[in-house]
């Protein structure tokens, strides 16, 4: 932990987080006096999700999303916790930078969505073209800004030109200067009510979207793609696509498996909040689901490196995704039943 003063002299405590948007959102609430954990933010905001997006590509490979769309975590959490908040985007970079400076002068700290590749303080090995990396700007300094990046264990400084480029870099998923902050929050939020809303929403997102690429249906869609990929794409190209999927499971953001573990912690915190053994059991179930996603990654890595045993096949890898889909479908159906019994 590192403490830094905002422009008005109010202390801000930097914490390293598991994921950028949940970490930033939790920090924004802590700054306003509401100590709420990162997993609790993730659960309240219905952050857990799945979508297979073949029409959207990163490095020429389809995107597999294991969390809700960027921006929704802060918006839903702030709304459900009774926060007065501001969210803005900009067409004009100069206007976006000017407004950032004006807000900082009032003593607010500000969340930003940036392109990770163009943040000048990032090391080369951690840079990749991703426009949904969230950071907090604490205050302006000479020639730049003091930054709390939740993926780094200490505060960093960023030159103004570098931050502007990271906020307004052209191209797909341009963050357009996305800026957000809490003007005020309810000092005694209804955590139980917020948890119930978040859990209900997550159940609907995972079970009831009729399109075949979202929720547990999307997992099964991906599983079929993996199993058929060697015949349709050839072994080498199928391996490239499989490696892309592993990247989403293990690396991007917190990684799909990591998001399942984070939701398991939310379930445990909710179990303590409600005094519910049912939620505690669901926490254990979600941990096991995260383990199965990790098992998929191990099998996939052996296939890609051609170091595994003969039984490590695309059919086995796809079968593990089917297993995850079945387990997540059962999990969210059970969660629906438990939520109906809970009282806010």
NORGI-V986243 format. One line per field, one symbol per residue. phi: phi as a letter, one per 20 degrees, with the letter a starting at -180 (. if undefined). psi: psi as a letter, one per 30 degrees, with the letter a starting at -180 (. if undefined). Layout:
phi: ???
psi: ???
This chain:
phi: .cdceffenffcdecfcfbffffffgfffffendecfffffgffelffabbddfedcclmcfededbffgnfffffffffemeecccbcbedgffffffgffffffnfdcececegfeffeffgfeebfcededcdeeaecfmabedddfedebfcdcfgffffffecgfpglgflmgcbaefacffcfefffffffffffffffeddffffddmfffffgfgffffefffednfffffffffffggffddfmengfffffffffggffffffemdfffffffffffffgfffffgffffffffeldefffecffffffffgffffffffgffffgffffefdf
psi: kkkkkafgfkkkkkkklekeeeeeeeeeeeeggjjkleeeeeeeghfklkkjiffkkkhgklkjkgllkkffeeeeeeefghkjlkkklkejeeeeeeeeeeeefffllkkkkljeegjffkleffklijggkklkkelklkgbkkkjjffkglklkkkeeeeeeefgklakhkfhgkkllkelljfilieeeeeeeeeeeeeeefffkfkfglafeeeeeeeeeeefeeeefleeeeeeeeeeeeeeeeekbfkeeeeeeeeeeeeeeeeeefhjfeeeeeeeeeeeeeeeeeeeeeeeeeeefhfllffjleeeeeeeeeeeeeeeeeefeeeeeeefflk.
